[in-house]
Amino acid sequence: MELYIWRCALKFAKWGNSIAIRVPAEVVAKLRISADEEAQIKVTGEHSFEVTRDRRRQDAIEAIRRLAKPLPPGYKFNRDEIYDRYERGVIRRQDSNLDPSREPEAQ
């Protein structure tokens, strides 16, 4: 997507120990960005920079979703059932990180 904005004055403001850039409403509207989004800034010259959306978070979430395995039809998570299985020994204590008395294995 190419977007040309002929004249646009950015304002700089102090924000803690950093400097913030105030983006004009015209740019916000045309790029459809919101205050909670993140961006990456790349210095392109002595007095210029390029701003792009930071998609690392969205890319990571999409990668995690691709790893997800579908659950069997009718599956319902039951925490109490898992704890009961652990207490009965169906889930072995030596294989579980749930046992606080378990000593760390030597490396």
N, C-alpha and C positions, 0 to 999 in steps of 0.2 A: 504494500500500500504506500503510495507516494502522497505526501501532504506538503503543500507549500503554504506557509504563512509569511506574508511579505514583511511586515514589521511587527516585532513582538519584543517588548521590553520586559526582561525578567528582573525581579527585585531580590536582593540578597538580604537575609536577616540572621541575626545571631540566635543560635539555638544551643544552649549549654556551651560546650567548648567547640562547637562546630558552626558552620555557616549553612543555612538552609536557602534553597531557591524557591521563590514563590512563582508558581506557574499560572499565567493568566487564564481566566475562565474560558476564553476563546479556544485556547490550546487544549484545555481539559475536555471541553465539549467535543472538539473534533477528534481527539484521540480516545474518547470514551474511557477516561481513567478516573479512579476514585482515590480518596485520601489514604486508604489502607494498602494500596499497591506499592510494590517496590520496583526500583529501576536500577540500571547499571549505567555508570558514566564512564566514557572513554575519552581521554584527552586526544584530540585530533590535530592540534596545532598549538602555537604559542598562546593564542588568544581564542581558542575554539575547543568545543567538546561536543560529543554525540551522546544522546540519552536514548536508551532502549529499555523496554520492559524486562524485568528480571523474571524469567520463567523457571528458575531452578526449583522453586517450591512446587509449582504445578507439575513439572517434569518428574520430580521425586514421588509425588502423590500418584501420578499415573503409573509409574513403574511399580509401586507397591500394589496398586489395584490389579496390575497384570499378573502379579505373583499369587493372588488370592485363588484359592481352590473352592469350588462350589460345595456347599454342604448338602448332605443327603436330604431328599424330600421329607418334610415333617420334622426335621431336626430342631430341637429346642434346647438351648443352653440351660443347664441346671447346676448351679454352683454347689448346692447341698449334696447332690449326687456325686460330684467329683470329690468333695471332702469325705463323704462316706466311703467311697472306694479307696481313698488314701488310708483312712483309719482302719479298714478291714484288711489292708495289705494287698489289695488288688493292684494298686500302683505301688511298686516296691520302694521302700524308703531310700535305699542306696542309689536308686536311679532318679530320685526326685530332689529338686531344689527347695521343696516345701519344708523339709525337715531342718529346723534351726539347730538341732544338736549335732548335725552332720559336720564332721571335720573336713576342711579343705584337703583335696588330694595333693600328695607330694608331686612336684614336677621334676 
